[in-house]
Amino acid sequence: MVLLPKGSRLLIVDDASVEHILQNGAWTNGTARTIAESGAPVVRNVDITGGSVEIGPFNTAGIFHIYCTIHPGMNLTIVVQ
């Protein structure tokens, strides 16, 4: 879980140089679920292999979810206050 102030961007750093493809949603019971959450910035097939990527801004308070489409169970929860 990551806590962000409203209006912030999230910096995701891939320091292991392993490919990740990020998308809105979450893995639930072994199944990938792509979901559009009201107020969340759109994250669709963001490919990162080493380096970093900025997502956002997160302009709406709430709880948002991003997952890696390649790695089952790899979820990120973002709490925006």
BELQUIZI-V156176 format. One record per pair of residues at least 4 apart in sequence whose ideal C-beta (glycine too) atoms are under 6 Angstrom apart, sorted by the first residue. I is the first residue (numbers start at 0). GAP is how many residues later the second one is. D is the distance in whole Angstrom. If there is no record, write none. Layout:
# BELQUIZI-V156176
I_GAP_D, I_GAP_D
This chain:
# BELQUIZI-V156176
0_76_5, 1_76_5, 2_76_5, 3_4_4, 3_54_6, 3_76_5, 5_55_5, 5_74_6, 6_50_6, 6_52_6, 7_50_6, 8_45_5, 8_47_4, 8_48_5, 9_45_5, 9_46_5, 10_41_6, 10_43_5, 11_41_5, 12_39_5, 13_34_5, 13_36_5, 16_33_4, 18_30_4, 19_28_5, 19_48_5, 20_24_6, 20_26_5, 20_48_5, 20_49_5, 21_21_5, 21_24_4, 21_44_5, 22_11_6, 22_20_6, 22_21_6, 22_46_6, 23_16_6, 23_19_5, 24_8_5, 24_9_4, 24_10_4, 24_42_5, 25_7_6, 25_39_4, 25_41_5, 25_49_5, 26_5_6, 26_40_5, 26_45_6, 26_46_5, 26_48_6, 27_5_5, 36_27_5, 38_21_3, 38_23_6, 39_24_4, 40_14_6, 40_15_5, 42_12_6, 42_23_5, 45_7_6, 47_5_5, 57_22_4, 60_19_5, 60_20_6, 61_18_6, 62_16_5, 63_14_5, 64_12_6, 65_10_5, 66_8_5, 67_6_4
